[in-house]
Amino acid sequence: MTVPLHDDQIFFTREAIDAAALIGHVRAAEDGAVVTFDGCVRNQSHGRHTLYLDYEAYESMALTKLREIAAEMHTKFPIHCVAMAHRLGRLQIGETSVFIAVSAPHRPAAFDACRFAIDTLKRTVPIWKKEYFEDGAVWADGELPPVPAEAPARKSAS
Amino acid sequence: MPVVSQTVRVKVLFFGRLKEIAGQGEDSAEIAAGASIEQLFAAFASRHPELAKFRTSLVTSRNQEFAAWSTPLHAGDEVAFLPPVSGG
């Protein structure tokens, strides 16, 4: 029987994220731990009452970036499997915007890898959210991803 | 219109607030072969002056990889202008 090296599941969806399905996907007999991160829509931002959020992404590039994060998780931490889903479109208060599940034989790697995944996602993946309030809407403050250095315009270094 | 020796067409994408300013998420532009992403942005900023305000608070990508502003462009490239990301 051949077992794929990493059977990670990574996707965007416009429907509610099925957390149980993602946990079920990563969980296997050799795992002693599954650590999850459930990112949910908060009812306020900077003291203003939030009505709902709209998420958009540069979907093809963002999917590539999410896959790169998963690949890096496997390199950095002794984990078994990763499932990552990010919601797009309109989300109501309390709904899950991003869900990450990581399985590993031992819990430290699962905790560390899950933390690495959400922190890196927030810094580097081209996804944006617009926050709607009773009196208007704003694009959420975000982070500028690290980019290649300027200067010698080299041809496709990658 | 000045006559240029060679121009190329590139695809241009705007996201977040930049999309609202540009009026659309996807556009295309005819630029001099080898022109930089910086020059491409300047061309759009002259059409939509509001864009220029965000020059220092955005990053760019070429063919879906983050790119330096000095990156030269070639025919068929896909360039995107990306505000600070806020996923999660």
gemmi code that builds the backbone of each chain (N, CA, C; Angstrom):
import gemmi

chains = {
    "A": [
        ("MET", (0.853, -1.204, 0.000), (0.000, 0.000, 0.000), (0.880, 1.243, 0.000)),
        ("THR", (0.624, 2.139, -0.910), (1.423, 3.367, -0.928), (0.661, 4.483, -0.243)),
        ("VAL", (1.368, 5.210, 0.576), (0.770, 6.337, 1.298), (1.393, 7.624, 0.765)),
        ("PRO", (0.548, 8.596, 0.367), (1.119, 9.851, -0.131), (1.933, 10.529, 0.964)),
        ("LEU", (2.985, 11.234, 0.572), (3.894, 11.861, 1.527), (3.128, 12.842, 2.424)),
        ("HIS", (2.467, 13.810, 1.801), (1.642, 14.748, 2.558), (0.284, 14.818, 1.896)),
        ("ASP", (-0.713, 14.436, 2.627), (-2.060, 14.486, 2.080), (-2.752, 15.749, 2.595)),
        ("ASP", (-2.090, 16.893, 2.465), (-2.639, 18.138, 2.993), (-3.863, 18.570, 2.195)),
        ("GLN", (-4.768, 19.265, 2.877), (-5.979, 19.751, 2.210), (-6.037, 21.268, 2.413)),
        ("ILE", (-5.943, 22.010, 1.300), (-5.837, 23.464, 1.396), (-6.746, 24.103, 0.349)),
        ("PHE", (-7.655, 24.959, 0.815), (-8.608, 25.511, -0.159), (-9.286, 26.787, 0.339)),
        ("PHE", (-9.868, 27.513, -0.613), (-10.757, 28.641, -0.313), (-12.187, 28.171, -0.525)),
        ("THR", (-13.092, 28.783, 0.222), (-14.494, 28.413, 0.043), (-15.385, 29.621, 0.290)),
        ("ARG", (-16.526, 29.651, -0.355), (-17.512, 30.702, -0.118), (-18.657, 30.202, 0.744)),
        ("GLU", (-18.529, 28.980, 1.217), (-19.537, 28.405, 2.098), (-18.957, 28.222, 3.496)),
        ("ALA", (-19.815, 27.904, 4.445), (-19.356, 27.689, 5.826), (-18.292, 26.597, 5.855)),
        ("ILE", (-17.263, 26.805, 6.666), (-16.166, 25.839, 6.770), (-16.586, 24.705, 7.701)),
        ("ASP", (-16.400, 23.486, 7.234), (-16.744, 22.301, 8.013), (-15.519, 21.876, 8.827)),
        ("ALA", (-15.444, 22.395, 10.046), (-14.258, 22.145, 10.883), (-14.066, 20.651, 11.165)),
        ("ALA", (-15.156, 19.974, 11.431), (-15.058, 18.550, 11.767), (-14.457, 17.754, 10.608)),
        ("ALA", (-14.803, 18.149, 9.386), (-14.270, 17.442, 8.217), (-12.759, 17.659, 8.102)),
        ("LEU", (-12.310, 18.883, 8.409), (-10.871, 19.181, 8.324), (-10.107, 18.418, 9.406)),
        ("ILE", (-10.683, 18.371, 10.606), (-10.040, 17.614, 11.692), (-9.980, 16.138, 11.319)),
        ("GLY", (-11.082, 15.636, 10.786), (-11.123, 14.238, 10.367), (-10.095, 13.939, 9.289)),
        ("HIS", (-9.855, 14.945, 8.432), (-8.902, 14.734, 7.349), (-7.480, 14.535, 7.856)),
        ("VAL", (-7.087, 15.289, 8.879), (-5.684, 15.234, 9.319), (-5.423, 14.117, 10.330)),
        ("ARG", (-6.472, 13.619, 10.938), (-6.324, 12.682, 12.053), (-6.040, 11.267, 11.551)),
        ("ALA", (-4.994, 10.638, 12.119), (-4.671, 9.271, 11.710), (-4.170, 8.482, 12.914)),
        ("ALA", (-4.056, 7.185, 12.726), (-3.713, 6.291, 13.840), (-2.357, 6.611, 14.456)),
        ("GLU", (-1.438, 7.123, 13.645), (-0.094, 7.377, 14.191), (0.003, 8.722, 14.924)),
        ("ASP", (-1.095, 9.496, 14.938), (-1.041, 10.819, 15.563), (-1.435, 10.770, 17.032)),
        ("GLY", (-0.690, 11.540, 17.841), (-1.048, 11.669, 19.250), (-1.702, 12.995, 19.541)),
        ("ALA", (-1.738, 13.890, 18.530), (-2.298, 15.224, 18.757), (-2.849, 15.821, 17.473)),
        ("VAL", (-3.969, 16.512, 17.623), (-4.463, 17.387, 16.556), (-4.666, 18.756, 17.191)),
        ("VAL", (-3.973, 19.771, 16.652), (-4.151, 21.135, 17.149), (-4.867, 21.935, 16.062)),
        ("THR", (-5.864, 22.730, 16.484), (-6.615, 23.505, 15.498), (-6.601, 24.989, 15.855)),
        ("PHE", (-6.748, 25.799, 14.819), (-6.974, 27.231, 15.015), (-8.275, 27.590, 14.318)),
        ("ASP", (-9.163, 28.203, 15.045), (-10.461, 28.605, 14.495), (-10.518, 30.128, 14.554)),
        ("GLY", (-10.316, 30.764, 13.404), (-10.375, 32.227, 13.358), (-11.806, 32.646, 13.093)),
        ("CYS", (-12.366, 33.473, 13.979), (-13.776, 33.805, 13.816), (-14.018, 35.302, 13.794)),
        ("VAL", (-15.143, 35.680, 13.262), (-15.478, 37.099, 13.072), (-15.925, 37.698, 14.395)),
        ("ARG", (-15.176, 38.693, 14.846), (-15.428, 39.359, 16.123), (-16.490, 40.443, 15.952)),
        ("ASN", (-17.196, 40.736, 17.048), (-18.311, 41.694, 16.924), (-17.886, 43.156, 17.059)),
        ("GLN", (-16.561, 43.398, 17.224), (-16.132, 44.797, 17.296), (-14.701, 44.931, 16.793)),
        ("SER", (-14.365, 46.113, 16.361), (-13.022, 46.396, 15.895), (-12.667, 47.813, 16.315)),
        ("HIS", (-11.568, 47.956, 17.069), (-11.148, 49.266, 17.580), (-12.314, 49.998, 18.247)),
        ("GLY", (-13.108, 49.238, 19.000), (-14.189, 49.854, 19.752), (-15.457, 50.131, 18.956)),
        ("ARG", (-15.438, 49.796, 17.659), (-16.655, 50.016, 16.857), (-17.386, 48.694, 16.672)),
        ("HIS", (-18.682, 48.776, 16.713), (-19.518, 47.585, 16.591), (-19.536, 47.113, 15.131)),
        ("THR", (-19.065, 45.906, 14.906), (-18.994, 45.367, 13.543), (-20.309, 44.703, 13.146)),
        ("LEU", (-20.753, 44.955, 11.919), (-21.969, 44.308, 11.417), (-21.630, 43.000, 10.706)),
        ("TYR", (-20.664, 43.060, 9.779), (-20.233, 41.865, 9.038), (-18.917, 42.201, 8.331)),
        ("LEU", (-18.292, 41.191, 7.747), (-17.028, 41.380, 7.023), (-17.155, 40.839, 5.609)),
        ("ASP", (-16.437, 41.473, 4.689), (-16.299, 40.919, 3.343), (-14.832, 40.554, 3.122)),
        ("TYR", (-14.589, 39.318, 2.743), (-13.220, 38.867, 2.453), (-13.025, 38.703, 0.954)),
        ("GLU", (-11.875, 39.137, 0.463), (-11.518, 38.840, -0.917), (-10.062, 38.409, -0.954)),
        ("ALA", (-9.677, 37.719, -2.020), (-8.304, 37.231, -2.138), (-7.851, 37.292, -3.588)),
        ("TYR", (-6.551, 37.353, -3.756), (-5.929, 37.112, -5.070), (-5.814, 35.592, -5.086)),
        ("GLU", (-6.911, 34.959, -5.494), (-7.118, 33.564, -5.118), (-6.025, 32.604, -5.598)),
        ("SER", (-5.617, 32.733, -6.856), (-4.625, 31.789, -7.371), (-3.284, 31.954, -6.662)),
        ("MET", (-2.868, 33.218, -6.461), (-1.601, 33.445, -5.764), (-1.720, 33.055, -4.297)),
        ("ALA", (-2.863, 33.360, -3.696), (-3.052, 33.063, -2.280), (-3.019, 31.559, -2.022)),
        ("LEU", (-3.581, 30.798, -2.958), (-3.568, 29.342, -2.806), (-2.129, 28.828, -2.869)),
        ("THR", (-1.369, 29.383, -3.790), (0.053, 29.010, -3.875), (0.765, 29.329, -2.568)),
        ("LYS", (0.484, 30.513, -2.021), (1.141, 30.920, -0.769), (0.732, 30.000, 0.389)),
        ("LEU", (-0.537, 29.621, 0.443), (-0.975, 28.710, 1.507), (-0.266, 27.364, 1.378)),
        ("ARG", (-0.114, 26.909, 0.134), (0.585, 25.626, -0.073), (2.051, 25.738, 0.325)),
        ("GLU", (2.648, 26.898, 0.066), (4.038, 27.103, 0.483), (4.157, 27.068, 2.005)),
        ("ILE", (3.165, 27.649, 2.685), (3.179, 27.623, 4.157), (3.111, 26.182, 4.647)),
        ("ALA", (2.227, 25.392, 4.064), (2.092, 23.989, 4.473), (3.401, 23.236, 4.231)),
        ("ALA", (4.008, 23.488, 3.073), (5.280, 22.806, 2.757), (6.332, 23.186, 3.791)),
        ("GLU", (6.348, 24.455, 4.171), (7.328, 24.912, 5.161), (7.046, 24.309, 6.542)),
        ("MET", (5.771, 24.121, 6.842), (5.420, 23.490, 8.124), (6.018, 22.085, 8.207)),
        ("HIS", (5.929, 21.358, 7.086), (6.478, 19.998, 7.081), (8.001, 20.009, 7.209)),
        ("THR", (8.631, 21.053, 6.675), (10.090, 21.150, 6.757), (10.532, 21.500, 8.169)),
        ("LYS", (9.779, 22.414, 8.790), (10.209, 22.947, 10.090), (9.799, 22.085, 11.284)),
        ("PHE", (8.690, 21.383, 11.179), (8.135, 20.684, 12.345), (7.823, 19.221, 11.993)),
        ("PRO", (8.055, 18.306, 12.948), (7.725, 16.892, 12.690), (6.220, 16.639, 12.833)),
        ("ILE", (5.477, 17.045, 11.805), (4.019, 16.905, 11.826), (3.597, 15.871, 10.803)),
        ("HIS", (2.336, 15.485, 10.876), (1.829, 14.493, 9.930), (1.058, 15.129, 8.779)),
        ("CYS", (0.074, 15.940, 9.101), (-0.819, 16.415, 8.044), (-1.396, 17.793, 8.380)),
        ("VAL", (-1.705, 18.553, 7.321), (-2.219, 19.917, 7.488), (-3.529, 20.066, 6.709)),
        ("ALA", (-4.506, 20.692, 7.317), (-5.706, 21.114, 6.587), (-5.911, 22.604, 6.878)),
        ("MET", (-6.126, 23.378, 5.808), (-6.282, 24.828, 5.955), (-7.390, 25.285, 5.019)),
        ("ALA", (-8.387, 25.945, 5.574), (-9.463, 26.472, 4.723), (-9.679, 27.936, 5.084)),
        ("HIS", (-9.836, 28.772, 4.071), (-10.125, 30.189, 4.298), (-11.390, 30.555, 3.551)),
        ("ARG", (-12.258, 31.235, 4.246), (-13.545, 31.636, 3.682), (-13.406, 32.936, 2.912)),
        ("LEU", (-14.192, 33.114, 1.853), (-14.243, 34.369, 1.103), (-15.694, 34.819, 0.996)),
        ("GLY", (-15.876, 36.108, 0.711), (-17.227, 36.645, 0.604), (-17.678, 37.234, 1.926)),
        ("ARG", (-18.995, 37.332, 2.101), (-19.541, 37.992, 3.296), (-19.638, 37.032, 4.479)),
        ("LEU", (-19.109, 37.475, 5.617), (-19.171, 36.651, 6.829), (-19.848, 37.409, 7.957)),
        ("GLN", (-20.710, 36.706, 8.671), (-21.432, 37.298, 9.787), (-20.644, 37.095, 11.087)),
        ("ILE", (-21.003, 37.855, 12.102), (-20.357, 37.743, 13.417), (-20.401, 36.286, 13.899)),
        ("GLY", (-19.271, 35.812, 14.390), (-19.223, 34.466, 14.952), (-18.861, 33.383, 13.950)),
        ("GLU", (-18.931, 33.697, 12.657), (-18.601, 32.674, 11.669), (-17.087, 32.474, 11.581)),
        ("THR", (-16.693, 31.290, 11.138), (-15.281, 30.971, 10.987), (-14.756, 31.510, 9.664)),
        ("SER", (-13.710, 32.330, 9.744), (-13.109, 32.867, 8.523), (-11.944, 32.005, 8.064)),
        ("VAL", (-11.236, 31.430, 9.014), (-10.122, 30.545, 8.650), (-10.064, 29.414, 9.659)),
        ("PHE", (-9.777, 28.210, 9.154), (-9.636, 27.067, 10.058), (-8.402, 26.287, 9.661)),
        ("ILE", (-7.572, 25.987, 10.658), (-6.335, 25.244, 10.415), (-6.315, 24.049, 11.366)),
        ("ALA", (-6.027, 22.888, 10.832), (-5.870, 21.691, 11.664), (-4.530, 21.051, 11.337)),
        ("VAL", (-3.789, 20.708, 12.367), (-2.473, 20.092, 12.194), (-2.392, 18.850, 13.069)),
        ("SER", (-2.001, 17.744, 12.473), (-1.821, 16.529, 13.258), (-0.336, 16.197, 13.350)),
        ("ALA", (0.030, 15.545, 14.450), (1.428, 15.162, 14.647), (1.480, 14.013, 15.650)),
        ("PRO", (2.545, 13.237, 15.624), (2.688, 12.180, 16.625), (2.709, 12.758, 18.042)),
        ("HIS", (3.320, 13.943, 18.205), (3.445, 14.554, 19.537), (2.992, 16.009, 19.509)),
        ("ARG", (2.405, 16.463, 20.616), (1.732, 17.765, 20.612), (2.620, 18.985, 20.379)),
        ("PRO", (3.899, 19.020, 20.862), (4.641, 20.281, 20.667), (4.728, 20.702, 19.194)),
        ("ALA", (4.991, 19.749, 18.333), (5.109, 20.087, 16.914), (3.781, 20.580, 16.357)),
        ("ALA", (2.684, 19.965, 16.793), (1.367, 20.363, 16.280), (1.031, 21.790, 16.719)),
        ("PHE", (1.302, 22.108, 17.991), (1.076, 23.481, 18.481), (1.941, 24.478, 17.710)),
        ("ASP", (3.240, 24.180, 17.630), (4.176, 25.120, 16.995), (3.824, 25.337, 15.522)),
        ("ALA", (3.495, 24.256, 14.831), (3.209, 24.357, 13.402), (1.918, 25.138, 13.161)),
        ("CYS", (0.925, 24.936, 14.019), (-0.358, 25.619, 13.842), (-0.162, 27.127, 14.062)),
        ("ARG", (0.595, 27.475, 15.068), (0.888, 28.887, 15.352), (1.655, 29.517, 14.181)),
        ("PHE", (2.643, 28.777, 13.680), (3.415, 29.251, 12.539), (2.500, 29.494, 11.333)),
        ("ALA", (1.565, 28.585, 11.132), (0.681, 28.681, 9.965), (-0.172, 29.943, 10.004)),
        ("ILE", (-0.842, 30.201, 11.111), (-1.735, 31.368, 11.145), (-0.930, 32.668, 11.145)),
        ("ASP", (0.200, 32.678, 11.849), (1.016, 33.902, 11.872), (1.550, 34.223, 10.473)),
        ("THR", (1.997, 33.195, 9.758), (2.546, 33.418, 8.420), (1.440, 33.783, 7.436)),
        ("LEU", (0.294, 33.137, 7.581), (-0.854, 33.466, 6.724), (-1.199, 34.944, 6.843)),
        ("LYS", (-1.274, 35.425, 8.078), (-1.690, 36.814, 8.286), (-0.687, 37.814, 7.727)),
        ("ARG", (0.565, 37.397, 7.610), (1.611, 38.301, 7.148), (1.857, 38.246, 5.646)),
        ("THR", (1.585, 37.104, 5.024), (2.096, 36.915, 3.659), (1.078, 36.512, 2.599)),
        ("VAL", (-0.131, 36.152, 2.985), (-1.065, 35.635, 1.973), (-1.995, 36.754, 1.508)),
        ("PRO", (-2.089, 36.966, 0.183), (-2.902, 38.076, -0.332), (-4.404, 37.857, -0.173)),
        ("ILE", (-4.860, 38.195, 1.029), (-6.280, 38.143, 1.390), (-6.583, 39.476, 2.079)),
        ("TRP", (-7.778, 40.000, 1.827), (-8.146, 41.286, 2.447), (-9.544, 41.195, 3.024)),
        ("LYS", (-9.754, 41.952, 4.103), (-11.116, 42.009, 4.641), (-11.555, 43.457, 4.802)),
        ("LYS", (-12.812, 43.670, 4.482), (-13.430, 44.976, 4.664), (-14.428, 44.846, 5.794)),
        ("GLU", (-14.310, 45.764, 6.756), (-15.173, 45.715, 7.941), (-16.318, 46.704, 7.768)),
        ("TYR", (-17.517, 46.227, 7.987), (-18.700, 47.076, 7.863), (-19.247, 47.406, 9.241)),
        ("PHE", (-19.459, 48.698, 9.464), (-19.998, 49.186, 10.735), (-21.336, 49.861, 10.469)),
        ("GLU", (-22.004, 50.263, 11.542), (-23.288, 50.941, 11.372), (-23.125, 52.251, 10.598)),
        ("ASP", (-21.939, 52.870, 10.763), (-21.748, 54.196, 10.147), (-20.672, 54.185, 9.055)),
        ("GLY", (-20.475, 53.068, 8.414), (-19.508, 53.066, 7.321), (-18.729, 51.766, 7.234)),
        ("ALA", (-17.698, 51.779, 6.384), (-16.901, 50.575, 6.168), (-15.448, 50.961, 5.958)),
        ("VAL", (-14.538, 50.104, 6.427), (-13.109, 50.348, 6.197), (-12.419, 49.043, 5.830)),
        ("TRP", (-11.348, 49.175, 5.034), (-10.478, 48.024, 4.814), (-9.650, 47.844, 6.071)),
        ("ALA", (-9.575, 46.609, 6.567), (-8.862, 46.354, 7.820), (-7.390, 46.722, 7.672)),
        ("ASP", (-6.820, 47.229, 8.774), (-5.377, 47.455, 8.797), (-4.713, 46.113, 8.552)),
        ("GLY", (-3.711, 46.104, 7.718), (-3.060, 44.829, 7.433), (-1.567, 44.917, 7.587)),
        ("GLU", (-0.896, 43.895, 7.095), (0.562, 43.860, 7.135), (1.089, 43.805, 5.713)),
        ("LEU", (2.204, 44.478, 5.497), (2.838, 44.428, 4.181), (3.727, 43.193, 4.111)),
        ("PRO", (3.468, 42.308, 3.162), (4.301, 41.111, 3.051), (5.742, 41.489, 2.713)),
        ("PRO", (6.702, 40.676, 3.161), (8.092, 40.919, 2.762), (8.236, 40.692, 1.260)),
        ("VAL", (8.964, 41.568, 0.618), (9.142, 41.445, -0.835), (10.626, 41.380, -1.162)),
        ("PRO", (10.954, 40.910, -2.358), (12.361, 40.848, -2.756), (12.992, 42.241, -2.720)),
        ("ALA", (14.276, 42.290, -2.406), (14.980, 43.565, -2.338), (14.993, 44.245, -3.697)),
        ("GLU", (15.015, 45.581, -3.655), (15.123, 46.351, -4.907), (16.528, 46.196, -5.480)),
        ("ALA", (16.985, 47.205, -6.165), (18.335, 47.223, -6.751), (18.478, 46.232, -7.882)),
        ("PRO", (19.569, 45.439, -7.952), (19.861, 44.781, -9.225), (18.667, 43.995, -9.732)),
        ("ALA", (18.035, 44.524, -10.752), (16.866, 43.882, -11.322), (17.307, 42.628, -12.044)),
        ("ARG", (17.407, 41.571, -11.280), (17.859, 40.307, -11.843), (16.691, 39.595, -12.480)),
        ("LYS", (16.989, 38.756, -13.417), (15.909, 38.071, -14.123), (15.578, 36.764, -13.414)),
        ("SER", (14.323, 36.649, -13.028), (13.777, 35.471, -12.342), (14.797, 34.722, -11.499)),
        ("ALA", (14.995, 35.269, -10.298), (15.912, 34.636, -9.368), (15.344, 33.340, -8.805)),
        ("SER", (14.028, 33.202, -8.909), (13.429, 32.005, -8.310), (13.386, 30.877, -9.312)),
    ],
    "B": [
        ("MET", (0.746, 61.117, -29.711), (1.344, 59.936, -29.054), (2.760, 59.722, -29.571)),
        ("PRO", (3.714, 59.586, -28.646), (5.086, 59.314, -29.074), (5.181, 57.910, -29.674)),
        ("VAL", (6.003, 57.785, -30.641), (6.180, 56.469, -31.258), (7.231, 55.686, -30.467)),
        ("VAL", (6.859, 54.529, -30.004), (7.827, 53.713, -29.267), (8.212, 52.510, -30.121)),
        ("SER", (9.436, 52.094, -29.949), (9.939, 51.035, -30.817), (9.213, 49.718, -30.579)),
        ("GLN", (9.000, 49.397, -29.261), (8.347, 48.128, -28.995), (7.521, 48.205, -27.734)),
        ("THR", (6.277, 47.835, -27.827), (5.452, 47.822, -26.624), (4.946, 46.409, -26.372)),
        ("VAL", (4.622, 46.177, -25.133), (4.072, 44.873, -24.773), (2.806, 45.089, -23.957)),
        ("ARG", (1.956, 44.082, -23.985), (0.713, 44.169, -23.213), (0.856, 43.331, -21.952)),
        ("VAL", (0.460, 43.921, -20.825), (0.498, 43.184, -19.552), (-0.871, 43.251, -18.897)),
        ("LYS", (-1.149, 42.245, -18.092), (-2.406, 42.197, -17.334), (-2.148, 42.853, -15.984)),
        ("VAL", (-3.093, 43.647, -15.524), (-2.901, 44.387, -14.270), (-4.085, 44.127, -13.332)),
        ("LEU", (-3.776, 43.760, -12.105), (-4.827, 43.460, -11.123), (-4.727, 44.394, -9.919)),
        ("PHE", (-5.883, 44.826, -9.442), (-5.961, 45.680, -8.243), (-6.816, 44.972, -7.199)),
        ("PHE", (-6.405, 45.092, -5.950), (-7.168, 44.452, -4.877), (-7.479, 45.448, -3.765)),
        ("GLY", (-8.474, 45.065, -2.955), (-8.843, 45.874, -1.791), (-9.208, 47.283, -2.203)),
        ("ARG", (-8.724, 48.258, -1.427), (-9.095, 49.650, -1.700), (-8.581, 50.117, -3.057)),
        ("LEU", (-7.511, 49.485, -3.543), (-6.969, 49.895, -4.840), (-7.956, 49.579, -5.961)),
        ("LYS", (-8.662, 48.470, -5.788), (-9.672, 48.089, -6.778), (-10.780, 49.134, -6.813)),
        ("GLU", (-11.147, 49.626, -5.648), (-12.201, 50.647, -5.588), (-11.741, 51.945, -6.260)),
        ("ILE", (-10.460, 52.276, -6.070), (-9.945, 53.507, -6.665), (-9.817, 53.362, -8.180)),
        ("ALA", (-9.296, 52.225, -8.613), (-9.103, 52.011, -10.050), (-10.436, 51.778, -10.763)),
        ("GLY", (-11.468, 51.478, -10.000), (-12.781, 51.292, -10.592), (-13.018, 49.889, -11.112)),
        ("GLN", (-11.975, 49.081, -11.161), (-12.121, 47.688, -11.586), (-10.945, 46.877, -11.068)),
        ("GLY", (-11.168, 45.593, -10.938), (-10.123, 44.728, -10.402), (-9.112, 44.297, -11.430)),
        ("GLU", (-9.535, 44.319, -12.698), (-8.648, 43.805, -13.739), (-8.596, 44.768, -14.907)),
        ("ASP", (-7.382, 45.006, -15.384), (-7.194, 45.910, -16.510), (-6.016, 45.379, -17.317)),
        ("SER", (-5.714, 46.039, -18.416), (-4.487, 45.687, -19.109), (-3.826, 46.982, -19.553)),
        ("ALA", (-2.550, 46.903, -19.850), (-1.822, 48.110, -20.223), (-0.801, 47.779, -21.293)),
        ("GLU", (-0.583, 48.771, -22.136), (0.420, 48.665, -23.189), (1.610, 49.508, -22.704)),
        ("ILE", (2.741, 48.875, -22.497), (3.897, 49.597, -21.971), (5.130, 49.277, -22.805)),
        ("ALA", (6.153, 50.101, -22.654), (7.410, 49.839, -23.356), (7.995, 48.529, -22.837)),
        ("ALA", (8.497, 47.714, -23.736), (9.113, 46.461, -23.322), (10.229, 46.754, -22.334)),
        ("GLY", (10.268, 46.029, -21.244), (11.313, 46.224, -20.249), (11.001, 47.298, -19.221)),
        ("ALA", (9.869, 47.997, -19.380), (9.486, 48.994, -18.375), (9.298, 48.292, -17.028)),
        ("SER", (9.505, 49.035, -15.955), (9.429, 48.431, -14.621), (7.997, 48.479, -14.079)),
        ("ILE", (7.788, 47.725, -13.032), (6.497, 47.763, -12.342), (6.236, 49.180, -11.833)),
        ("GLU", (7.296, 49.835, -11.378), (7.183, 51.224, -10.907), (6.596, 52.113, -12.014)),
        ("GLN", (7.096, 51.962, -13.231), (6.601, 52.776, -14.354), (5.158, 52.438, -14.697)),
        ("LEU", (4.841, 51.162, -14.595), (3.463, 50.745, -14.857), (2.516, 51.389, -13.831)),
        ("PHE", (2.937, 51.373, -12.566), (2.103, 51.975, -11.518), (1.926, 53.465, -11.769)),
        ("ALA", (3.016, 54.115, -12.166), (2.957, 55.566, -12.426), (1.942, 55.874, -13.526)),
        ("ALA", (1.874, 55.004, -14.524), (0.918, 55.217, -15.613), (-0.517, 55.163, -15.081)),
        ("PHE", (-0.792, 54.207, -14.195), (-2.139, 54.114, -13.632), (-2.409, 55.248, -12.646)),
        ("ALA", (-1.352, 55.657, -11.926), (-1.528, 56.743, -10.955), (-1.822, 58.061, -11.655)),
        ("SER", (-1.342, 58.223, -12.876), (-1.638, 59.469, -13.588), (-3.096, 59.472, -14.051)),
        ("ARG", (-3.628, 58.278, -14.272), (-5.040, 58.166, -14.652), (-5.955, 58.262, -13.427)),
        ("HIS", (-5.479, 57.696, -12.309), (-6.255, 57.713, -11.050), (-5.345, 58.295, -9.962)),
        ("PRO", (-5.290, 59.623, -9.838), (-4.329, 60.282, -8.930), (-4.397, 59.763, -7.491)),
        ("GLU", (-5.562, 59.342, -7.061), (-5.739, 58.820, -5.706), (-4.809, 57.620, -5.432)),
        ("LEU", (-4.497, 56.866, -6.478), (-3.632, 55.689, -6.323), (-2.259, 56.051, -5.782)),
        ("ALA", (-1.739, 57.201, -6.221), (-0.378, 57.603, -5.864), (-0.181, 57.682, -4.356)),
        ("LYS", (-1.271, 58.023, -3.646), (-1.198, 58.138, -2.190), (-0.818, 56.827, -1.522)),
        ("PHE", (-1.075, 55.727, -2.206), (-0.857, 54.419, -1.580), (0.441, 53.756, -2.019)),
        ("ARG", (1.225, 54.481, -2.837), (2.447, 53.893, -3.381), (3.367, 53.301, -2.308)),
        ("THR", (3.500, 54.003, -1.164), (4.442, 53.536, -0.141), (3.824, 52.503, 0.794)),
        ("SER", (2.538, 52.243, 0.645), (1.910, 51.273, 1.548), (1.277, 50.130, 0.767)),
        ("LEU", (1.963, 49.713, -0.306), (1.498, 48.531, -1.008), (2.691, 47.782, -1.565)),
        ("VAL", (2.448, 46.521, -1.893), (3.493, 45.726, -2.529), (2.967, 45.239, -3.877)),
        ("THR", (3.848, 44.707, -4.681), (3.429, 44.254, -6.003), (3.864, 42.813, -6.224)),
        ("SER", (3.240, 42.214, -7.210), (3.668, 40.877, -7.606), (3.748, 40.822, -9.119)),
        ("ARG", (4.606, 39.954, -9.606), (4.687, 39.683, -11.036), (4.518, 38.177, -11.211)),
        ("ASN", (3.549, 37.808, -12.008), (3.239, 36.404, -12.233), (3.085, 35.636, -10.916)),
        ("GLN", (2.354, 36.289, -10.004), (1.938, 35.686, -8.741), (3.076, 35.398, -7.769)),
        ("GLU", (4.197, 36.108, -7.933), (5.254, 36.090, -6.924), (5.508, 37.536, -6.523)),
        ("PHE", (5.694, 37.784, -5.232), (6.016, 39.138, -4.794), (7.239, 39.622, -5.566)),
        ("ALA", (7.213, 40.877, -5.976), (8.276, 41.385, -6.843), (8.733, 42.768, -6.382)),
        ("ALA", (9.983, 43.081, -6.685), (10.511, 44.419, -6.420), (9.911, 45.394, -7.437)),
        ("TRP", (9.843, 46.669, -7.044), (9.273, 47.691, -7.934), (10.098, 47.863, -9.207)),
        ("SER", (11.374, 47.531, -9.118), (12.258, 47.711, -10.275), (12.165, 46.564, -11.276)),
        ("THR", (11.373, 45.557, -10.984), (11.269, 44.388, -11.862), (10.827, 44.786, -13.266)),
        ("PRO", (11.604, 44.411, -14.297), (11.191, 44.724, -15.667), (10.074, 43.791, -16.142)),
        ("LEU", (9.210, 44.324, -17.000), (8.037, 43.557, -17.437), (8.177, 43.073, -18.871)),
        ("HIS", (7.545, 41.947, -19.116), (7.572, 41.322, -20.436), (6.146, 41.049, -20.902)),
        ("ALA", (6.018, 40.787, -22.178), (4.691, 40.549, -22.754), (3.971, 39.435, -21.996)),
        ("GLY", (2.714, 39.699, -21.683), (1.899, 38.671, -21.056), (2.051, 38.561, -19.553)),
        ("ASP", (2.920, 39.369, -18.965), (3.076, 39.312, -17.508), (1.773, 39.690, -16.806)),
        ("GLU", (1.581, 39.129, -15.635), (0.441, 39.487, -14.791), (0.991, 40.226, -13.574)),
        ("VAL", (0.641, 41.495, -13.473), (1.133, 42.321, -12.362), (-0.037, 42.625, -11.441)),
        ("ALA", (0.200, 42.540, -10.149), (-0.857, 42.897, -9.206), (-0.345, 43.915, -8.211)),
        ("PHE", (-1.221, 44.847, -7.818), (-0.916, 45.827, -6.782), (-1.704, 45.436, -5.531)),
        ("LEU", (-0.965, 45.190, -4.437), (-1.534, 44.537, -3.264), (-1.419, 45.410, -2.024)),
        ("PRO", (-2.526, 45.829, -1.461), (-2.488, 46.584, -0.193), (-2.019, 45.648, 0.933)),
        ("PRO", (-1.744, 46.205, 2.111), (-1.388, 45.373, 3.259), (-2.415, 44.258, 3.428)),
        ("VAL", (-1.941, 43.038, 3.647), (-2.854, 41.892, 3.682), (-3.509, 41.760, 5.057)),
        ("SER", (-4.724, 41.272, 5.078), (-5.461, 41.193, 6.351), (-6.324, 39.942, 6.429)),
        ("GLY", (-5.768, 38.830, 5.952), (-6.493, 37.574, 6.037), (-6.507, 37.027, 7.451)),
        ("GLY", (-7.232, 35.950, 7.616), (-7.286, 35.298, 8.920), (-8.539, 35.676, 9.672)),
    ],
}
model = gemmi.Model(1)
for chain_id, residues in chains.items():
    chain = gemmi.Chain(chain_id)
    for i, (resn, *xyz) in enumerate(residues, 1):
        res = gemmi.Residue()
        res.name, res.seqid = resn, gemmi.SeqId(i, " ")
        for name, pos in zip(("N", "CA", "C"), xyz):
            atom = gemmi.Atom()
            atom.name, atom.element = name, gemmi.Element(name[0])
            atom.pos, atom.b_iso = gemmi.Position(*pos), 0.0
            res.add_atom(atom)
        chain.add_residue(res)
    model.add_chain(chain)
structure = gemmi.Structure()
structure.add_model(model)
structure.setup_entities()
